[in-house]
Amino acid sequence: MQTYLSQRNYLSPAAPYAGAIRQRGRVARIIGDLGRSLYRRWQRRKMIDALQALDDRLLHDMGIRRGEIRYVVGRFTDEELGMTPVSRATAATPEADGIHQAG
């Protein structure tokens, strides 16, 4: 009987499975990265929409022009994207606008 040698170590029980485990780890990492990327994109879109809803005076107070909103939000960090923008109520009342009726 002749001995046949190969590069693969068939005596090690973990050797055939090691590649599959590494492959699963890569796939999980790719899926996790994709999920984080989609979440960040959603947060950016939500922040852009919230800033677009503000009037020009409030944007000016923040030092942002309406045309710069996408650029400014694109430079936000993850912590800044997690902030909730504060805006006035959508239903304006005469009192909120500083208009008082004589009565």
VEXFIBA-108265 format. One record per residue (C-alpha): residue number from 1; x, y, z; residue in three letters. Coordinates in nm, 3 decimals, m for minus. Layout:
N
 banu       x       y       z rogu
  NUM       X       Y       Z  ALA
...
***
This chain:
103
 banu       x       y       z rogu
    1   0.000   0.000   0.000  MET
    2   0.133   0.341  m0.097  GLN
    3   0.097   0.661   0.105  THR
    4  m0.065   0.952  m0.074  TYR
    5   0.022   1.301   0.057  LEU
    6  m0.173   1.612  m0.018  SER
    7  m0.171   1.973   0.100  GLN
    8  m0.498   1.931   0.284  ARG
    9  m0.491   1.792   0.637  ASN
   10  m0.769   1.532   0.644  TYR
   11  m0.691   1.435   1.002  LEU
   12  m0.811   1.766   1.141  SER
   13  m1.191   1.761   1.194  PRO
   14  m1.219   2.143   1.174  ALA
   15  m1.033   2.187   0.847  ALA
   16  m1.322   2.119   0.604  PRO
   17  m1.555   2.355   0.794  TYR
   18  m1.317   2.646   0.851  ALA
   19  m1.376   2.794   0.507  GLY
   20  m1.754   2.776   0.545  ALA
   21  m1.737   2.952   0.882  ILE
   22  m1.519   3.229   0.740  ARG
   23  m1.755   3.265   0.444  GLN
   24  m2.055   3.297   0.677  ARG
   25  m1.868   3.564   0.873  GLY
   26  m1.801   3.762   0.554  ARG
   27  m2.164   3.738   0.446  VAL
   28  m2.285   3.849   0.790  ALA
   29  m2.044   4.143   0.784  ARG
   30  m2.161   4.247   0.435  ILE
   31  m2.527   4.225   0.541  ILE
   32  m2.453   4.426   0.856  GLY
   33  m2.269   4.694   0.658  ASP
   34  m2.555   4.712   0.409  LEU
   35  m2.809   4.747   0.690  GLY
   36  m2.611   5.027   0.856  ARG
   37  m2.572   5.203   0.523  SER
   38  m2.946   5.185   0.452  LEU
   39  m3.025   5.310   0.802  TYR
   40  m2.789   5.607   0.761  ARG
   41  m2.943   5.687   0.422  ARG
   42  m3.291   5.679   0.580  TRP
   43  m3.173   5.908   0.862  GLN
   44  m3.022   6.154   0.611  ARG
   45  m3.341   6.155   0.405  ARG
   46  m3.549   6.215   0.719  LYS
   47  m3.322   6.504   0.828  MET
   48  m3.333   6.660   0.479  ILE
   49  m3.713   6.640   0.478  ASP
   50  m3.733   6.797   0.825  ALA
   51  m3.504   7.084   0.726  LEU
   52  m3.689   7.135   0.396  GLN
   53  m4.011   7.175   0.598  ALA
   54  m3.866   7.472   0.789  LEU
   55  m3.925   7.824   0.663  ASP
   56  m3.642   8.033   0.521  ASP
   57  m3.616   8.251   0.832  ARG
   58  m3.543   7.954   1.058  LEU
   59  m3.292   7.816   0.809  LEU
   60  m3.124   8.158   0.797  HIS
   61  m3.105   8.159   1.178  ASP
   62  m2.918   7.827   1.157  MET
   63  m2.688   7.963   0.889  GLY
   64  m2.818   7.734   0.615  ILE
   65  m2.958   7.831   0.277  ARG
   66  m3.229   7.609   0.131  ARG
   67  m3.000   7.504  m0.155  GLY
   68  m2.731   7.390   0.090  GLU
   69  m2.945   7.149   0.291  ILE
   70  m2.831   6.832   0.111  ARG
   71  m2.466   6.936   0.136  TYR
   72  m2.490   7.021   0.506  VAL
   73  m2.677   6.700   0.596  VAL
   74  m2.431   6.496   0.389  GLY
   75  m2.151   6.613   0.619  ARG
   76  m2.334   6.519   0.942  PHE
   77  m2.187   6.249   1.163  THR
   78  m2.393   5.953   1.285  ASP
   79  m2.455   6.129   1.618  GLU
   80  m2.578   6.443   1.444  GLU
   81  m2.808   6.239   1.221  LEU
   82  m2.965   6.089   1.531  GLY
   83  m3.079   6.432   1.652  MET
   84  m3.443   6.529   1.627  THR
   85  m3.491   6.866   1.461  PRO
   86  m3.710   7.110   1.651  VAL
   87  m3.964   7.296   1.443  SER
   88  m4.273   7.504   1.498  ARG
   89  m4.616   7.346   1.485  ALA
   90  m4.747   7.304   1.134  THR
   91  m5.085   7.457   1.217  ALA
   92  m5.006   7.827   1.255  ALA
   93  m5.227   8.027   1.486  THR
   94  m5.254   8.406   1.495  PRO
   95  m5.099   8.407   1.844  GLU
   96  m4.800   8.206   1.723  ALA
   97  m4.737   8.461   1.448  ASP
   98  m4.756   8.751   1.691  GLY
   99  m5.086   8.877   1.557  ILE
  100  m5.335   8.976   1.824  HIS
  101  m5.691   9.068   1.754  GLN
  102  m5.826   9.377   1.918  ALA
  103  m6.120   9.285   2.128  GLY
***
